[in-house]
């Protein structure tokens, strides 16, 4: 499962999702990307506190993505952690991120929600994407990237499958207008979704 998540994350590194949402007549543009530094918190490695990972952050992805003895050793320690089961939902959310974006049963299941009220979590985020895929609900938490000069650039700071808490409660629903996948390596652009209101 960990190896599958690494493969999925590698694919995401060359992708950018340009998302247009609206609320009360006001449009917002979210340019969603991920970087090596995001992997650690995205999959919740901080919860594996019985494994010495602190010194590896934020370079843990590069350490375990390479196919060598050191990488295999680190991955073995992660999988053997007594807390590994706590991050399984996060790994699945990462593995199925592109499938969620492409194959959700209906785009009405994508809810882009602004952080305006209480949130039930310590995660610092600006938006939530809620997606349903094959009967499972996934949450993707986005935050504006403070390291970018692009005011619309967001990164995924956390993700997981839905448990007993509804993280959309008290949030501001935003209508999805357009979702585009851009491959930064090939310059290929794919329109995933376009609202009927957009010609």
VEXGU-552478 format. One line per field, with one value per residue (C-alpha): residue in one letter; chain; x, y, z negated. Coordinates in steps of 0.2 Angstrom, whole numbers, plus 5000, padded with zeros to 4 digits. Example, Ala and Ser with C-alpha at 12.3 -4.5 7.8 and 13.67 -1.06 7.14 Angstrom:
! residues 2
residuo: (A/S)
cadena: (A/A)
xx: (5062/5068)
yy: (4978/4995)
zz: (4961/4964)
END
This chain:
! residues 199
residuo: (X/X/X/X/X/X/X/X/X/X/X/X/X/X/X/X/X/X/X/X/X/X/X/X/X/X/X/X/X/X/X/X/X/X/X/X/X/X/X/X/X/X/X/X/X/X/X/X/X/X/X/X/X/X/X/X/X/X/X/X/X/X/X/X/X/X/X/X/X/X/X/X/X/X/X/X/X/X/X/X/X/X/X/X/X/X/X/X/X/X/X/X/X/X/X/X/X/X/X/X/X/X/X/X/X/X/X/X/X/X/X/X/X/X/X/X/X/X/X/X/X/X/X/X/X/X/X/X/X/X/X/X/X/X/X/X/X/X/X/X/X/X/X/X/X/X/X/X/X/X/X/X/X/X/X/X/X/X/X/X/X/X/X/X/X/X/X/X/X/X/X/X/X/X/X/X/X/X/X/X/X/X/X/X/X/X/X/X/X/X/X/X/X/X/X/X/X/X/X)
cadena: (A/A/A/A/A/A/A/A/A/A/A/A/A/A/A/A/A/A/A/A/A/A/A/A/A/A/A/A/A/A/A/A/A/A/A/A/A/A/A/A/A/A/A/A/A/A/A/A/A/A/A/A/A/A/A/A/A/A/A/A/A/A/A/A/A/A/A/A/A/A/A/A/A/A/A/A/A/A/A/A/A/A/A/A/A/A/A/A/A/A/A/A/A/A/A/A/A/A/A/A/A/A/A/A/A/A/A/A/A/A/A/A/A/A/A/A/A/A/A/A/A/A/A/A/A/A/A/A/A/A/A/A/A/A/A/A/A/A/A/A/A/A/A/A/A/A/A/A/A/A/A/A/A/A/A/A/A/A/A/A/A/A/A/A/A/A/A/A/A/A/A/A/A/A/A/A/A/A/A/A/A/A/A/A/A/A/A/A/A/A/A/A/A/A/A/A/A/A/A)
xx: (5000/5014/5023/5006/5005/5023/5018/5003/5012/5026/5012/5005/5021/5020/5002/4993/4974/4967/4950/4937/4923/4911/4900/4887/4893/4911/4924/4939/4953/4963/4979/4982/4999/5010/5028/5040/5039/5020/5021/5025/5010/4998/5000/5001/5019/5019/5007/5020/5029/5037/5048/5062/5056/5058/5076/5070/5056/5054/5065/5057/5049/5065/5073/5059/5055/5072/5075/5089/5093/5091/5074/5068/5074/5065/5049/5050/5050/5035/5025/5030/5024/5011/5002/5003/4984/4980/4987/4979/4964/4976/4986/4970/4965/4982/4981/4964/4966/4966/4952/4942/4944/4940/4928/4917/4899/4893/4902/4889/4899/4914/4911/4924/4922/4929/4936/4924/4918/4924/4932/4934/4953/4969/4974/4977/4968/4958/4947/4941/4937/4924/4923/4914/4921/4915/4904/4918/4919/4936/4942/4956/4962/4970/4980/4987/5005/5014/5030/5023/5021/5005/4991/4980/4992/4986/4994/4987/4991/4981/4969/4959/4943/4928/4925/4912/4915/4908/4921/4909/4898/4897/4907/4903/4898/4905/4899/4912/4913/4928/4942/4957/4972/4988/5004/5019/5030/5021/5011/4996/4979/4963/4947/4939/4924/4915/4899/4884/4885/4902/4902)
yy: (5000/5012/5008/5011/5028/5033/5029/5039/5054/5053/5055/5070/5079/5083/5088/5104/5105/5122/5123/5137/5138/5151/5157/5171/5177/5178/5167/5159/5151/5137/5130/5114/5106/5095/5095/5083/5093/5089/5070/5069/5078/5072/5054/5058/5051/5062/5050/5036/5042/5026/5028/5041/5052/5069/5071/5066/5079/5087/5076/5059/5057/5058/5045/5032/5035/5029/5010/5006/4997/5013/5016/4998/4999/5015/5009/4993/5003/5013/4998/4989/5004/5000/5016/5012/5007/5025/5031/5018/5029/5043/5031/5026/5044/5048/5033/5037/5056/5056/5043/5054/5069/5060/5047/5053/5047/5065/5082/5087/5076/5088/5101/5115/5122/5138/5138/5149/5141/5127/5113/5098/5097/5105/5105/5122/5124/5135/5123/5106/5095/5081/5067/5051/5037/5019/5022/5029/5048/5056/5073/5083/5098/5113/5128/5143/5140/5153/5149/5153/5170/5164/5170/5156/5141/5129/5113/5097/5098/5082/5069/5054/5044/5050/5043/5048/5066/5077/5089/5099/5104/5123/5126/5137/5127/5132/5128/5120/5129/5121/5108/5106/5095/5101/5091/5102/5089/5087/5103/5093/5100/5090/5098/5086/5096/5111/5118/5121/5139/5141/5141)
zz: (5000/4996/5013/5022/5013/5018/5037/5036/5028/5041/5054/5045/5044/5063/5063/5059/5057/5061/5052/5054/5040/5036/5021/5021/5038/5034/5043/5035/5044/5036/5044/5035/5035/5023/5019/5011/4995/4994/4994/4975/4969/4983/4978/4959/4956/4941/4933/4934/4918/4914/4929/4930/4944/4937/4945/4962/4964/4976/4987/4982/4999/5008/4995/4998/5017/5022/5025/5014/4997/4987/4994/4992/4974/4970/4978/4968/4952/4957/4962/4946/4935/4923/4929/4947/4948/4943/4960/4971/4975/4980/4992/5001/5002/5011/5022/5028/5029/5049/5049/5038/5049/5065/5060/5046/5048/5051/5050/5037/5025/5026/5013/5012/4995/4987/4970/4961/4945/4933/4941/4929/4934/4930/4949/4955/4972/4983/4993/4993/5008/5003/5016/5017/5027/5027/5012/5001/4996/4997/4990/4997/4987/4997/4991/5000/5003/4994/5003/5020/5029/5037/5025/5032/5029/5016/5010/5002/4984/4978/4985/4979/4980/4970/4953/4941/4942/4956/4960/4971/4957/4955/4970/4985/5001/5017/5034/5046/5063/5071/5067/5078/5077/5084/5086/5082/5090/5107/5107/5110/5104/5101/5096/5083/5080/5086/5079/5091/5087/5095/5114)
END
